[in-house]
Amino acid sequence: VVALKEEPANKHQMTDNKSGKKMSIADYFKTNKEITLQFPQLPCVQVEPKNRDIFLPVELCTIVEGQRCIRSLSEKQIADIIRTSAKRPDIKKRNIDSAAKKLIDSSYELANVSI
């Protein structure tokens, strides 16, 4: 994987090598591979070789067990990690307590559903 593109599969335009027509990645997979995407609004991943502009819908990708990314994080990714982890302990505890309460409440609701 070279990159995750923000543009979704139903909007990202490409030129079909067979017909020469411009079409979305979603349309390409429907026309040429007979695959109708369930989630065409999700982004695509760009795969190597980078110079060929090969894009795959994320819903068709599988992460192989043990696969890891050895590339460095971008400055934005590093900033996001620091921003997320740099919270006061009392705020972290409040967030954890809130998430636990939501989980318990939803579990209780599910337990009381009649089938």
LINBEL-V133894 format. One record per residue. N is the residue number from 0. RES is the residue in three letters. NEAR is the number of other C-alpha atoms within 10 Angstrom. Layout:
BEGIN
n:N res:RES near:NEAR
n:N res:RES near:NEAR
END
This chain:
BEGIN
n:0 res:VAL near:12
n:1 res:VAL near:14
n:2 res:ALA near:12
n:3 res:LEU near:15
n:4 res:LYS near:17
n:5 res:GLU near:11
n:6 res:GLU near:14
n:7 res:PRO near:20
n:8 res:ALA near:27
n:9 res:ASN near:20
n:10 res:LYS near:16
n:11 res:HIS near:17
n:12 res:GLN near:16
n:13 res:MET near:17
n:14 res:THR near:13
n:15 res:ASP near:14
n:16 res:ASN near:8
n:17 res:LYS near:7
n:18 res:SER near:7
n:19 res:GLY near:9
n:20 res:LYS near:10
n:21 res:LYS near:13
n:22 res:MET near:17
n:23 res:SER near:18
n:24 res:ILE near:25
n:25 res:ALA near:24
n:26 res:ASP near:22
n:27 res:TYR near:21
n:28 res:PHE near:17
n:29 res:LYS near:13
n:30 res:THR near:12
n:31 res:ASN near:10
n:32 res:LYS near:9
n:33 res:GLU near:10
n:34 res:ILE near:13
n:35 res:THR near:13
n:36 res:LEU near:19
n:37 res:GLN near:9
n:38 res:PHE near:14
n:39 res:PRO near:19
n:40 res:GLN near:14
n:41 res:LEU near:18
n:42 res:PRO near:22
n:43 res:CYS near:26
n:44 res:VAL near:22
n:45 res:GLN near:19
n:46 res:VAL near:16
n:47 res:GLU near:12
n:48 res:PRO near:10
n:49 res:LYS near:12
n:50 res:ASN near:7
n:51 res:ARG near:9
n:52 res:ASP near:12
n:53 res:ILE near:14
n:54 res:PHE near:22
n:55 res:LEU near:20
n:56 res:PRO near:23
n:57 res:VAL near:19
n:58 res:GLU near:15
n:59 res:LEU near:10
n:60 res:CYS near:10
n:61 res:THR near:7
n:62 res:ILE near:7
n:63 res:VAL near:7
n:64 res:GLU near:6
n:65 res:GLY near:5
n:66 res:GLN near:7
n:67 res:ARG near:8
n:68 res:CYS near:7
n:69 res:ILE near:6
n:70 res:ARG near:7
n:71 res:SER near:8
n:72 res:LEU near:10
n:73 res:SER near:9
n:74 res:GLU near:9
n:75 res:LYS near:9
n:76 res:GLN near:11
n:77 res:ILE near:12
n:78 res:ALA near:12
n:79 res:ASP near:12
n:80 res:ILE near:11
n:81 res:ILE near:11
n:82 res:ARG near:10
n:83 res:THR near:10
n:84 res:SER near:11
n:85 res:ALA near:10
n:86 res:LYS near:11
n:87 res:ARG near:8
n:88 res:PRO near:10
n:89 res:ASP near:9
n:90 res:ILE near:10
n:91 res:LYS near:14
n:92 res:LYS near:12
n:93 res:ARG near:11
n:94 res:ASN near:12
n:95 res:ILE near:12
n:96 res:ASP near:12
n:97 res:SER near:12
n:98 res:ALA near:12
n:99 res:ALA near:12
n:100 res:LYS near:12
n:101 res:LYS near:12
n:102 res:LEU near:12
n:103 res:ILE near:12
n:104 res:ASP near:12
n:105 res:SER near:12
n:106 res:SER near:11
n:107 res:TYR near:11
n:108 res:GLU near:10
n:109 res:LEU near:10
n:110 res:ALA near:9
n:111 res:ASN near:9
n:112 res:VAL near:7
n:113 res:SER near:5
n:114 res:ILE near:3
END
